Amino acid sequence: MSIPVYVINLDRSQERLKAVKDSANEFGITLHRIPAVDGRSLPPSALGDLDEASFRRLHGKTVMPAEIGCYFSHLKVLEKIAGGDEPHAVIVEDDVAFIPDFLPFVEALARISGWDAVKLVNHRTSLFRRFREVIPGYSIGRCGHGPLGSSAAYVVTREGAKKLLAALKPMRLPYDVALERGWSGNYAIFTTDRPLVTFSKEAGSTIAGRAAYAKTKLPAWKRIGTLVFRTSDYLRRMLFAWTPVRLTDATK
């Protein structure tokens, strides 16, 4: 496969790396490892791409070091893609496992123009609006309800990576939430109606569990701005999902 597949992996997570490599090898996929950013070890001087005040206001929580690490890791891969020569690339986290349809889908998607990024897996896909079938059984579209959750696997174009970098700096939201907000960043992002990867049964979250998330939640009176933002963003999401788009064969 000529389209590079980059996997984000912490240096200490060797078992996860082995599992995702074994899955890739099963389907002839060559992975390019990108060392993940460890948010716990970042000094204050390395946090120039974090807007902590906006994160609290928009998300209603204090930011966790692991969330910073996740966000900065994805920016790191996007910078590599934006500065490279390949017209398309795939970014995956190390908790995924591949399926037989992954390669055929990505190769077919590369022959379609009109998109900047396509998510390959989500936690939910409510109110999905189909725009185009890519291969039999798999279509891309947008969802009128969200957030969809997960940034575990997605395809980007080189120009799309540049647009994402311009839109996603500084960090104001968790990466999975920020990624799908094409209406805010002026990039054409879509999602698949069915997942092209699964989540590894052996790999748990390296960010946090529910108890840790709960501790970061701000008091209700400090989340009024969050409610206003989410209401406005939901309306913008619906408009984004129902706005007509043109996806054409790249050769035409």
SULGIQUI-V192157 format. One record per residue. N is the residue number from 0. NEAR is the number of other ideal C-beta (glycine too) atoms within 12 Angstrom. Layout:
N&NEAR  N&NEAR
This chain:
0&23  1&16  2&30  3&30  4&43  5&38  6&40  7&42  8&35  9&29  10&19  11&16  12&28  13&14  14&19  15&32  16&30  17&20  18&29  19&38  20&27  21&19  22&33  23&32  24&16  25&17  26&25  27&16  28&34  29&19  30&32  31&26  32&30  33&31  34&22  35&38  36&33  37&25  38&29  39&21  40&18  41&24  42&12  43&11  44&8  45&18  46&22  47&16  48&28  49&33  50&22  51&24  52&16  53&20  54&32  55&25  56&24  57&32  58&36  59&29  60&26  61&25  62&36  63&29  64&27  65&28  66&37  67&37  68&37  69&40  70&41  71&35  72&39  73&41  74&35  75&30  76&39  77&41  78&27  79&27  80&37  81&26  82&15  83&22  84&12  85&24  86&23  87&35  88&40  89&45  90&48  91&49  92&44  93&43  94&34  95&39  96&33  97&38  98&27  99&19  100&24  101&37  102&28  103&24  104&37  105&38  106&24  107&29  108&42  109&30  110&23  111&32  112&22  113&26  114&36  115&38  116&44  117&44  118&44  119&43  120&39  121&36  122&21  123&21  124&31  125&21  126&21  127&25  128&26  129&22  130&29  131&27  132&19  133&34  134&25  135&11  136&17  137&29  138&27  139&38  140&33  141&42  142&33  143&24  144&24  145&34  146&28  147&36  148&25  149&34  150&43  151&38  152&45  153&49  154&44  155&48  156&35  157&27  158&26  159&36  160&38  161&25  162&28  163&40  164&30  165&20  166&29  167&42  168&25  169&24  170&37  171&31  172&38  173&35  174&45  175&32  176&32  177&38  178&47  179&43  180&35  181&37  182&26  183&26  184&26  185&18  186&32  187&31  188&44  189&42  190&49  191&42  192&32  193&27  194&31  195&41  196&40  197&26  198&29  199&30  200&12  201&19  202&26  203&16  204&24  205&31  206&33  207&24  208&14  209&11  210&9  211&18  212&20  213&14  214&13  215&25  216&19  217&22  218&13  219&11  220&10  221&18  222&21  223&16  224&21  225&27  226&19  227&15  228&25  229&23  230&14  231&18  232&27  233&23  234&18  235&23  236&31  237&21  238&18  239&32  240&31  241&20  242&18  243&13  244&24  245&14  246&27  247&14  248&15  249&17  250&8  251&10
